[in-house]
Each structure stands twice: as structure tokens, then as C-alpha cells.
Amino acid sequence: MRNSVIFLTFAYLLISCNSQTQPKSTIENSDSSIVTAEHVRIFPENNSTHIFDTTISDRQIQITIKKTELDTYLVNEYEVNGVKQIDKYRNTEISVTIKKQSQILLDTVFIKEQFLKYTDKSFLDIATIHNYWFEKLDKDKIVFFGVISKPETDWTFAFNHSFDLTNGKLSFAEQADSEE
């Protein structure tokens, strides 16, 4: 009996000592901070498509603007309280269709890279197409307004497209108050 008690006591001590002696490693570096965790957010969280239809009934014109979020992202990384924050913003494409009496006059798609000749590449690398709107019908020209922007900032590139109903040409003009 005495041997059993000694054996159980020894086994208990052995098990309890092993469970408390886990190796701990610490890294000490006073010159730099070490980021050990990260938090990822995606904006918008899910892909979606937004369709904006405008009908000008007296001229029998139908305008459809379709904004589609893509599976490509621009990434903004920063650190808050030792936690790496990663914000991913979906790139978008804009599809524009203009019909007059059911005949297609314009059917085109815009992505931000198409604006490289109007703004610099470093801006486009951190920006996305914010939105694109029908602005007005001015005699025989349909005017659109678009904005490319760096998310969460007021850094924007604003522009107009004008579609001439008489010759079918789409022209570009930068907004005068656009910040680049």
C-alpha cells in the first residue's frame, strides 16, 4: 500500500510539473515595434451591382449606368495599437448604355486605368471609381459626371463625359475644381 501511495504521489508531481513548465519565448527589441496581429476589412463586403436608369420620355432616350464591384482590390495598410489594419477596397467598373427609340447609340465600359492619360499612375494605384452619374441633357448632348477617388479621403479626380447625339462621339473634360 505504501508503494502505491508513493507511486501515485510521484506520478501526480510529475504530471503537474510538466503542465506548468511550458517554454516561453520573448523577443525584446526596444528599437522597433512588433506587429503580432492583423485585422482585415473589405469594402464593400460583398460584390454587388447597382443599376441607375434614366428615361427622357419626350426624346425617347433611355440611359443605363451600371456600377459593378470587382474581385480586385486596392489595399490600405496601417497600424493601430500594435495591430496591423488592412483595408481592402473593391475596384469598380462602370457600364454605360444609351438607347434612342430602342436603338443602341452607346454601349461602353469604363475602368480606372482608362484615365491614365488624364491623371498620374500613382494616384490611380490608390484610387477607385467612386461613382458615375447622368448630369443633364443639354440640347443634343448628354452630360455625365464621374469621380475617381482615394477611399476615406477627399483626394479626387472629377470629370465629365459628353455624348453628342448628332455624331455619336463621346468626349472627356476634367472638372475645374478637381483635386489631384
Backbone as JSON, one array per atom type, in Angstrom:
{
  "sequence": "MRNSVIFLTFAYLLISCNSQTQPKSTIENSDSSIVTAEHVRIFPENNSTHIFDTTISDRQIQITIKKTELDTYLVNEYEVNGVKQIDKYRNTEISVTIKKQSQILLDTVFIKEQFLKYTDKSFLDIATIHNYWFEKLDKDKIVFFGVISKPETDWTFAFNHSFDLTNGKLSFAEQADSEE",
  "N": [[0.82, -1.17, 0.0], [1.93, 1.14, 0.85], [3.84, 1.57, -1.16], [2.15, 2.03, -3.36], [0.97, 4.5, -2.72], [3.2, 6.15, -2.71], [3.97, 5.86, -5.36], [1.7, 6.96, -6.74], [1.77, 9.59, -5.75], [4.24, 10.44, -6.76], [3.7, 10.23, -9.53], [1.64, 12.12, -9.75], [3.01, 14.51, -9.08], [4.87, 14.57, -11.15], [3.24, 14.88, -13.45], [1.89, 17.31, -12.86], [4.04, 19.09, -12.67], [5.09, 19.01, -15.28], [3.0, 20.17, -16.75], [3.15, 22.8, -16.02], [5.55, 23.77, -16.89], [5.99, 25.16, -19.49], [7.75, 26.16, -22.32], [8.66, 29.52, -22.69], [8.96, 32.12, -24.94], [10.4, 35.2, -25.48], [10.73, 38.18, -27.27], [12.79, 40.79, -27.27], [13.06, 44.04, -28.23], [13.95, 47.13, -28.32], [14.06, 49.06, -30.22], [12.2, 48.84, -32.29], [8.72, 48.29, -33.01], [6.75, 45.35, -32.77], [4.48, 43.83, -34.8], [1.91, 41.73, -34.1], [-0.62, 40.86, -34.68], [-3.32, 41.01, -37.05], [-5.9, 42.81, -38.7], [-8.38, 42.5, -41.05], [-10.36, 44.2, -43.34], [-12.97, 44.45, -45.77], [-14.25, 46.52, -48.27], [-16.9, 47.33, -50.41], [-18.3, 44.7, -48.42], [-19.42, 42.52, -49.82], [-19.62, 41.58, -53.29], [-21.44, 43.59, -55.55], [-23.94, 44.89, -57.77], [-25.02, 47.94, -59.03], [-27.65, 49.52, -60.56], [-28.58, 52.27, -62.47], [-31.18, 53.78, -63.93], [-32.26, 56.08, -66.36], [-34.81, 57.81, -67.92], [-35.65, 59.77, -70.61], [-38.4, 60.84, -71.62], [-39.7, 62.53, -73.56], [-37.84, 62.71, -75.56], [-37.38, 60.13, -76.15], [-35.23, 58.66, -75.03], [-33.17, 56.4, -73.36], [-31.12, 55.88, -70.62], [-28.71, 53.88, -69.16], [-26.8, 53.24, -66.4], [-24.43, 51.21, -65.04], [-22.92, 50.13, -62.18], [-20.38, 48.08, -61.13], [-18.95, 46.12, -58.62], [-15.74, 44.72, -58.35], [-13.58, 41.77, -58.1], [-11.04, 42.61, -57.56], [-8.67, 44.53, -55.72], [-7.78, 47.6, -54.04], [-5.35, 48.32, -51.64], [-5.04, 49.45, -48.33], [-2.8, 49.78, -45.81], [-2.1, 49.99, -42.35], [-1.12, 50.7, -38.93], [-2.52, 50.21, -35.72], [-2.3, 50.58, -32.38], [-0.44, 48.43, -32.19], [-1.62, 46.55, -33.78], [-1.95, 45.35, -36.98], [-3.71, 46.91, -39.48], [-5.67, 46.2, -42.25], [-7.18, 47.47, -44.92], [-9.25, 46.73, -47.54], [-10.34, 47.84, -50.6], [-12.79, 47.45, -52.98], [-12.24, 47.43, -56.48], [-13.96, 49.08, -59.15], [-16.13, 48.91, -62.02], [-17.64, 50.77, -64.61], [-20.47, 50.65, -66.56], [-22.0, 51.96, -69.39], [-24.94, 52.57, -71.15], [-26.66, 53.91, -73.84], [-29.75, 54.41, -75.28], [-31.85, 55.17, -78.02], [-35.07, 55.32, -79.01], [-35.11, 52.51, -78.76], [-32.82, 51.81, -80.17], [-29.4, 51.15, -79.93], [-27.14, 53.59, -79.04], [-24.8, 54.08, -77.65], [-22.61, 51.92, -76.01], [-20.61, 51.11, -73.6], [-17.74, 50.47, -71.44], [-16.14, 51.56, -68.5], [-13.06, 51.58, -66.81], [-10.77, 52.33, -64.14], [-8.11, 52.48, -65.09], [-8.27, 53.43, -67.67], [-8.16, 56.14, -67.49], [-5.62, 57.01, -67.32], [-4.2, 58.74, -68.99], [-5.12, 61.18, -68.21], [-4.63, 61.61, -65.54], [-2.15, 60.88, -62.99], [-0.32, 57.75, -62.65], [0.4, 56.97, -60.04], [-1.64, 58.04, -58.47], [-3.9, 56.64, -59.49], [-3.23, 54.08, -58.66], [-3.91, 54.04, -55.99], [-6.54, 54.66, -55.9], [-10.08, 54.42, -56.65], [-12.91, 54.03, -58.87], [-15.3, 56.09, -57.82], [-17.99, 56.86, -58.37], [-20.47, 57.35, -61.0], [-22.54, 59.45, -62.8], [-25.6, 60.41, -64.49], [-25.81, 63.66, -65.61], [-27.02, 65.85, -67.07], [-29.18, 66.75, -69.84], [-28.22, 68.51, -72.52], [-29.29, 70.32, -74.96], [-28.37, 68.68, -77.75], [-26.6, 67.02, -76.42], [-25.65, 64.63, -74.08], [-24.71, 64.79, -70.79], [-22.43, 63.48, -68.5], [-21.26, 62.87, -65.16], [-18.39, 62.02, -63.38], [-16.41, 60.47, -60.76], [-13.25, 59.71, -59.55], [-11.62, 58.45, -56.77], [-9.48, 58.45, -53.84], [-10.13, 56.15, -51.39], [-11.79, 57.03, -48.31], [-10.77, 59.59, -48.15], [-10.46, 63.04, -49.24], [-9.28, 63.24, -51.65], [-9.57, 63.53, -54.93], [-10.47, 62.94, -58.38], [-12.27, 64.5, -60.62], [-14.55, 64.43, -63.37], [-16.1, 65.05, -66.59], [-18.12, 63.47, -69.02], [-19.26, 63.89, -72.29], [-21.81, 63.04, -74.44], [-22.44, 63.26, -77.76], [-25.38, 63.45, -79.41], [-25.85, 63.87, -82.09], [-23.56, 63.21, -83.65], [-22.61, 60.92, -82.43], [-20.33, 60.8, -80.79], [-18.2, 60.5, -77.96], [-16.96, 62.63, -75.57], [-14.35, 63.92, -73.39], [-13.83, 65.79, -70.39], [-12.0, 67.37, -67.89], [-13.0, 68.21, -64.58], [-12.95, 71.51, -63.36], [-12.58, 72.09, -60.63], [-11.41, 69.84, -59.61], [-9.42, 67.91, -57.39], [-6.1, 66.95, -57.33]],
  "CA": [[0.0, 0.0, 0.0], [2.83, 2.28, 0.93], [4.42, 1.74, -2.5], [1.11, 2.59, -4.23], [0.81, 5.9, -2.38], [4.41, 6.82, -3.17], [3.92, 5.87, -6.82], [0.67, 7.92, -7.14], [2.27, 10.92, -5.43], [5.28, 10.74, -7.73], [3.04, 10.43, -10.83], [0.93, 13.39, -9.67], [4.01, 15.57, -9.14], [5.45, 14.57, -12.48], [2.25, 15.43, -14.37], [1.64, 18.71, -12.54], [5.24, 19.87, -13.0], [5.18, 19.09, -16.73], [1.99, 21.06, -17.3], [3.49, 24.17, -15.69], [6.84, 24.17, -17.44], [5.95, 25.36, -20.93], [8.78, 27.14, -22.69], [8.16, 30.83, -23.1], [9.97, 32.87, -25.66], [10.1, 36.62, -25.62], [11.64, 38.91, -28.12], [12.91, 42.15, -26.79], [13.7, 44.92, -29.18], [13.48, 48.45, -27.93], [14.14, 49.99, -31.34], [11.06, 48.75, -33.2], [7.56, 47.59, -32.5], [6.47, 44.1, -33.49], [3.06, 43.64, -35.03], [1.64, 40.3, -33.96], [-1.97, 40.53, -35.13], [-3.81, 41.85, -38.12], [-7.35, 42.89, -38.85], [-8.65, 42.76, -42.46], [-11.74, 44.61, -43.67], [-13.2, 44.6, -47.2], [-15.32, 47.48, -48.54], [-17.96, 46.72, -49.64], [-18.02, 43.34, -48.01], [-19.81, 41.6, -50.89], [-19.79, 42.15, -54.64], [-22.81, 43.95, -55.9], [-24.11, 45.69, -58.98], [-26.03, 48.98, -58.87], [-28.11, 49.97, -61.88], [-29.29, 53.53, -62.45], [-31.85, 54.01, -65.21], [-32.85, 57.4, -66.57], [-35.58, 57.87, -69.16], [-36.07, 61.11, -71.05], [-39.51, 60.34, -72.43], [-40.04, 63.36, -74.72], [-36.81, 62.46, -76.59], [-37.32, 58.67, -76.27], [-33.86, 58.27, -74.7], [-33.01, 55.64, -72.13], [-29.72, 55.83, -70.19], [-28.48, 52.91, -68.08], [-25.45, 53.25, -65.82], [-24.29, 50.04, -64.17], [-21.67, 50.12, -61.4], [-20.13, 46.71, -60.67], [-17.77, 45.92, -57.79], [-14.94, 43.62, -58.87], [-12.81, 40.99, -57.13], [-9.7, 43.17, -57.44], [-8.7, 45.47, -54.61], [-6.66, 48.45, -53.68], [-5.12, 47.98, -50.23], [-4.5, 50.47, -47.44], [-2.3, 49.13, -44.6], [-1.61, 50.87, -41.3], [-1.05, 50.03, -37.64], [-3.18, 50.87, -34.61], [-2.03, 49.9, -31.11], [0.28, 47.18, -32.41], [-2.41, 45.65, -34.63], [-1.88, 45.74, -38.38], [-5.02, 47.08, -40.07], [-5.63, 46.09, -43.7], [-8.46, 47.81, -45.53], [-9.28, 46.42, -48.96], [-11.45, 48.49, -51.28], [-13.03, 46.82, -54.27], [-12.24, 48.23, -57.69], [-15.27, 49.07, -59.8], [-16.22, 49.26, -63.43], [-18.88, 51.46, -64.94], [-21.0, 50.34, -67.88], [-22.98, 52.97, -69.8], [-25.68, 52.27, -72.37], [-27.62, 54.94, -74.24], [-30.63, 53.95, -76.36], [-32.86, 56.12, -78.51], [-36.1, 54.53, -79.7], [-34.63, 51.12, -78.66], [-31.58, 51.62, -80.92], [-28.26, 51.42, -79.06], [-26.26, 54.63, -79.53], [-23.53, 53.93, -76.94], [-22.52, 50.78, -75.09], [-19.2, 51.13, -73.26], [-17.36, 50.17, -70.06], [-15.01, 52.34, -68.0], [-12.3, 51.17, -65.63], [-9.92, 53.46, -63.77], [-6.88, 52.52, -65.88], [-8.52, 54.17, -68.89], [-7.98, 57.55, -67.21], [-4.19, 57.21, -67.1], [-3.69, 59.89, -69.75], [-5.64, 62.41, -67.61], [-4.1, 61.71, -64.18], [-0.94, 60.04, -62.93], [-0.45, 56.35, -62.25], [0.49, 56.83, -58.59], [-2.99, 58.29, -57.95], [-4.79, 55.54, -59.87], [-2.88, 52.89, -57.88], [-4.51, 54.12, -54.65], [-7.9, 55.18, -56.05], [-11.09, 53.6, -57.32], [-14.01, 54.83, -59.4], [-16.29, 56.26, -56.75], [-19.32, 56.74, -58.98], [-20.68, 57.94, -62.32], [-23.93, 59.85, -62.82], [-26.17, 61.25, -65.53], [-25.9, 65.01, -65.06], [-28.05, 66.65, -67.74], [-29.31, 66.72, -71.3], [-28.0, 69.89, -72.95], [-29.62, 70.3, -76.39], [-28.11, 67.35, -78.32], [-25.5, 66.38, -75.69], [-25.91, 64.05, -72.78], [-23.54, 65.04, -69.96], [-22.25, 62.61, -67.34], [-20.29, 63.33, -64.17], [-17.74, 60.89, -62.74], [-15.41, 60.76, -59.74], [-12.29, 58.7, -59.12], [-11.12, 58.98, -55.5], [-8.81, 57.59, -52.86], [-11.13, 55.91, -50.33], [-11.68, 57.62, -46.98], [-10.1, 60.89, -48.22], [-11.08, 63.95, -50.2], [-8.39, 63.28, -52.82], [-10.44, 63.09, -56.02], [-10.32, 63.37, -59.77], [-13.64, 64.61, -61.13], [-14.55, 64.63, -64.82], [-17.36, 64.96, -67.34], [-18.19, 62.91, -70.36], [-20.39, 64.4, -73.06], [-22.13, 62.22, -75.6], [-23.12, 64.05, -78.79], [-26.42, 62.65, -80.06], [-25.86, 64.07, -83.55], [-22.47, 62.48, -84.33], [-22.3, 59.68, -81.71], [-19.0, 60.85, -80.18], [-18.08, 60.7, -76.51], [-15.79, 63.48, -75.28], [-13.91, 63.97, -72.0], [-13.37, 67.08, -69.85], [-11.72, 67.34, -66.45], [-13.67, 69.25, -63.79], [-12.01, 72.56, -62.98], [-12.32, 72.07, -59.2], [-10.9, 68.52, -59.24], [-8.18, 67.94, -56.62], [-5.23, 65.84, -57.69]],
  "C": [[0.88, 1.25, 0.0], [3.46, 2.56, -0.43], [3.41, 2.36, -3.46], [0.95, 4.08, -3.98], [2.02, 6.7, -2.89], [4.39, 6.93, -4.71], [2.9, 6.89, -7.32], [1.12, 9.35, -6.88], [3.33, 11.35, -6.45], [4.68, 11.02, -9.12], [2.31, 11.77, -10.86], [1.9, 14.57, -9.79], [4.62, 15.69, -10.54], [4.5, 15.21, -13.49], [2.04, 16.92, -14.1], [2.85, 19.58, -12.86], [5.4, 20.03, -14.51], [4.18, 20.07, -17.31], [2.32, 22.52, -17.01], [4.79, 24.65, -16.32], [6.8, 24.23, -18.96], [7.0, 26.4, -21.29], [8.14, 28.44, -23.16], [9.29, 31.55, -23.81], [9.51, 34.32, -25.76], [11.17, 37.24, -26.49], [11.66, 40.34, -27.62], [13.69, 42.96, -27.81], [13.16, 46.31, -28.9], [13.45, 49.42, -29.09], [12.93, 49.93, -32.27], [9.92, 48.0, -32.56], [7.3, 46.36, -33.37], [4.96, 43.94, -33.58], [2.78, 42.15, -35.01], [0.26, 39.91, -34.46], [-2.34, 41.45, -36.28], [-5.32, 41.74, -38.22], [-7.64, 43.31, -40.29], [-10.13, 43.11, -42.62], [-11.83, 44.8, -45.18], [-14.41, 45.51, -47.39], [-15.67, 47.48, -50.01], [-17.68, 45.24, -49.42], [-18.32, 42.32, -49.1], [-19.88, 42.33, -52.23], [-21.25, 42.5, -54.85], [-22.79, 44.77, -57.19], [-25.25, 46.66, -58.72], [-26.38, 49.49, -60.27], [-28.94, 51.23, -61.7], [-29.86, 53.77, -63.85], [-32.45, 55.41, -65.24], [-33.57, 57.36, -67.91], [-35.96, 59.31, -69.42], [-37.16, 60.86, -72.09], [-39.81, 61.2, -73.65], [-39.03, 63.2, -75.86], [-36.63, 60.97, -76.87], [-35.9, 58.15, -76.07], [-33.86, 57.53, -73.37], [-31.52, 55.51, -71.84], [-29.62, 54.84, -69.03], [-27.01, 52.99, -67.68], [-25.39, 52.11, -64.83], [-22.92, 50.08, -63.5], [-21.51, 48.72, -60.8], [-18.86, 46.67, -59.84], [-17.07, 44.65, -58.24], [-14.23, 42.87, -57.75], [-11.34, 41.41, -57.1], [-9.78, 44.31, -56.43], [-7.55, 46.45, -54.66], [-6.57, 48.33, -52.16], [-4.5, 49.17, -49.5], [-4.11, 49.78, -46.13], [-1.78, 50.17, -43.63], [-1.66, 50.11, -39.98], [-1.74, 50.87, -36.58], [-2.95, 50.02, -33.36], [-1.4, 48.52, -31.3], [-0.46, 46.17, -33.27], [-2.37, 46.18, -36.05], [-3.3, 45.76, -38.94], [-4.86, 47.02, -41.59], [-7.04, 46.36, -44.21], [-8.35, 47.55, -47.02], [-10.54, 47.03, -49.56], [-11.6, 47.88, -52.67], [-12.91, 47.83, -55.41], [-13.61, 48.1, -58.34], [-15.12, 49.33, -61.29], [-17.59, 49.86, -63.66], [-19.26, 51.11, -66.38], [-22.09, 51.37, -68.2], [-23.61, 52.55, -71.12], [-26.68, 53.4, -72.61], [-28.41, 54.38, -75.42], [-31.57, 55.09, -76.73], [-33.81, 55.33, -79.39], [-35.64, 53.08, -79.83], [-33.39, 50.82, -79.49], [-30.42, 52.02, -80.0], [-27.34, 52.46, -79.73], [-24.86, 54.53, -78.9], [-23.64, 52.74, -76.01], [-21.03, 50.63, -74.76], [-18.98, 50.82, -71.78], [-16.14, 51.01, -69.72], [-14.39, 51.65, -66.8], [-11.29, 52.28, -65.36], [-8.65, 53.58, -64.6], [-7.05, 53.29, -67.2], [-8.29, 55.68, -68.72], [-6.52, 57.91, -66.98], [-3.65, 58.43, -67.84], [-4.19, 61.22, -69.16], [-5.13, 62.65, -66.19], [-2.93, 60.75, -64.05], [-1.2, 58.66, -62.33], [-0.42, 56.18, -60.73], [-0.87, 57.11, -57.92], [-3.92, 57.12, -58.26], [-4.49, 54.26, -59.1], [-3.54, 52.87, -56.51], [-5.97, 54.56, -54.7], [-8.8, 54.16, -56.73], [-12.16, 54.52, -57.9], [-15.08, 54.9, -58.32], [-17.71, 56.11, -57.29], [-19.36, 57.5, -60.3], [-22.17, 58.21, -62.45], [-24.31, 60.52, -64.13], [-26.33, 62.63, -64.92], [-27.02, 65.81, -65.71], [-28.08, 66.33, -69.22], [-29.25, 68.17, -71.74], [-28.12, 69.93, -74.47], [-29.42, 68.9, -76.95], [-26.92, 66.66, -77.66], [-25.99, 65.87, -74.35], [-24.62, 64.19, -71.97], [-23.58, 64.12, -68.75], [-21.2, 63.22, -66.43], [-19.72, 62.1, -63.47], [-16.68, 61.34, -61.75], [-14.57, 59.52, -59.49], [-11.67, 59.26, -57.84], [-10.35, 57.94, -54.72], [-9.8, 57.4, -51.72], [-10.76, 56.58, -49.01], [-10.93, 58.95, -46.97], [-10.9, 61.8, -49.14], [-10.2, 64.14, -51.43], [-9.16, 62.68, -54.0], [-9.96, 63.59, -57.37], [-11.73, 63.34, -60.36], [-13.6, 64.96, -62.62], [-15.96, 64.58, -65.37], [-17.13, 64.21, -68.64], [-19.4, 63.55, -71.02], [-20.58, 63.5, -74.27], [-22.96, 63.05, -76.56], [-24.1, 63.15, -79.53], [-26.42, 62.79, -81.57], [-24.76, 63.28, -84.25], [-22.03, 61.2, -83.59], [-20.94, 59.66, -81.03], [-19.08, 61.16, -78.69], [-16.82, 61.51, -76.26], [-15.58, 63.57, -73.77], [-13.51, 65.38, -71.63], [-13.16, 66.91, -68.36], [-12.47, 68.47, -65.77], [-12.63, 70.25, -63.31], [-11.65, 72.5, -61.49], [-11.81, 70.71, -58.71], [-9.57, 68.66, -58.51], [-7.35, 66.73, -56.99], [-3.96, 65.87, -56.89]]
}
